[in-house]
Structure formats: C-alpha cells, structure tokens
Amino acid sequence: MPDGGEDRVSMEMTDEVLRSMEVGMAFRDYNGRISSMDFHRASNYLVTASDDESIRLYDVANATCLKTINSKKYGVDLVCFTSHPTTVIYSSKNGWDESLRLLSLHDNKYLRYFKGHHDRVVSLSLCPRNDCFISGSFDRTVLLWDQRAEKCQGLLRVQGRPAVAYDDQGMVFAIAFGGYVRMFDARKFEKGPFDIFSAGGDFSEANVVKFSNDGRLMLLTTTEGHIHVLDSFRGTTITSYSVKPVVNNATLEASFSPDGMFVVSGSGDGSVYAWSVRTGKEVSSWLSTETEPPVIKWAPGNLMFVTGSSELSFWIPDLSKIGAYVVGAK
C-alpha cells in the first residue's frame, strides 16, 4: 500500500477526496469471484471468501495475505469476523444441513457447526455487543444464533429472500424483504417487529441491508439495481440511487463511508459508483470490464474502501489530485 496512512486518517472525506480515489493495491491471484468479505472492527484484518473455495486473511496495514484456507468439501459463500480477529463464521455452498460454521483461522479448526437452515444462506450479520448472530436463507427463514450453541435460539419466517443486519450497538436488527424493512428489538424479537418501513414503493427483492456507523441511517439494495438510504428512526426514504440491475443470483452490495455521508456501490455492469447522501448526487464512478457487481466494504475509520470481484482491490485517495495537497507539495 502507498504511504500516507496518517494523511488518510486525518483527512476529511469530501467530494474531491472521493473523486480522487483509485486502486492503490490489488491481489489478482484468485481463481474465482470473491463472494464476500469483512473487516474486523478492532484490528487491521480483512477476510475474504471466494468461489475458488478459499478463505483468505489479510493484514491491511501491511498489505499482505497472512493465510489461505481452503474449504473444498463445503465451499464458501459468506464470511464474517467474530469479535476475535482470527475466528470467522462462514456459510457453505454445498449441503445445507450444517451450512454455517465457526472456524479458527489460527489453526484451521472448526469450533462449531450450526444446524438449522435447509437452503443457501444469503445474509449474515454478527452482533457487535455479544456472541449472537443472525442468518437469512432462501428457505424463507431468519435464524438467531448464539456462537456457543449449535442449535438456533430463535426462528422468524419471511416471505421472500431476507436481508439481515444488526445496528452498531447490537440492540436492534433489521430484516428486509418484499419491499419493507422490519425493525426488531434484539432482546425481545419474538414479539415481532416494533416498526415496519416501506422501501419507497420498490418491491423488488432485497439484496443487502446495513446501518451507518452512528445507527441513524440504513442502506437497502435490491435486485432491480435500486439503492435506498432510509432514516432508521422514522423510516423515511432520504434518497435513492439506481444502477444496472443484477442477474444470475448476484448480490448488489453498497457501503456507507465511516461518517455516513457517502455511499459507494457496485453495479450490475461491474462498475463502482459513489454518491453524496446529503445532496443525493453522484460524486464519481469507476467503470469496469467485469460483468457482475463487486462486493464492496468501507474500511472502519479509514479513507479506504475495498472491492472484490475476480480480484481484491484497495481504493485510496490519490493526494496529487487533491487541490490543497497539490498546492502544499514541495
């Protein structure tokens, strides 16, 4: 990675900074598309899952791949860090009886199998506050789990493909499907949703739902290529963007910048777009020769986002393109 980590942290994210962003580092040694990735909240680690049936652990600060673990028997689809920086939960692609697994990357050992789903898991979110997590599946169920038990702790039935997410405090989780987002109190989910929000009349299938870091905003993407930003307290739609729809069971993923002021998203044509939440306007776009949307994640507290397609790319500001830095250059 290029130098300038201190600059990246201290610089404020602006339209100009976002427009300057470009790939600073790429890993091109994948033999399949990256299907999922996650940043650890309190370390410099990034984990990826790929269609080449590998799970890879990266040290972002040093731009190195620390470990590659193959999951040839079960395949790997979605992956999330637990609170521990070398322990992950991942969903398999082959066989649904034990479709979720707790894996130690340190010694490549399965610590637990989670039994309950009967079809592919399409959404996974870990609670930042405790050892609970939720998963949504094509079997039209959302299951609630405790990492310490192989049987689920709760079951919610849905009418469609569910997208699930905890908020940053772990007190609330959202389930999106069928044009609506249902909000649950994590401590008494069995009482049903305490609020239901409309996705602005967009009834296409939900792909991804997630909260901004401060919990005030929610992001919802759909298969039709719509990206909605909602007020997570009132349920009102603040702004919506459109990209090319996705095909072939691909997932349209978008991500908030750490301050919640910008959204970056993949597109059904493989491109990456960025918008301002405040103005609703497109800030920048980066075209691609890919044909499916990349998975996309913003690094916590950093002026960097990562895209995963047939390669893993780290996007950082190019300081030479930013006026204040050019003027001040020696």
Secondary structure, DSSP 8 states (H G I E B T S, - for coil): --S-HHHHHHS---HHHHHTEEEEEEE---SS-EEEEEE-SSSSEEEEEETTSEEEEEETTTTEEEEEEE-TTT----EEE-SSTTEEEEE-SS-STT-EEEEETTTTEEEEEEB--SS-EEEEEE-SSSSEEEEEETTSEEEEEETT-SB-SEEEE-SS--EEEE-TTSSEEEEEETTEEEEEETTSGGG--SEEEE-TT--S-EEEEEE-TTSSEEEEEETTSEEEEEETTT--EEEEEE-----TT----EEE-TTSSEEEEE-TTS-EEEEETTT--EEEEE--S-SS--EEEE-TTSS-EEEESSSEEEEEE-GGGSHHHHHT--
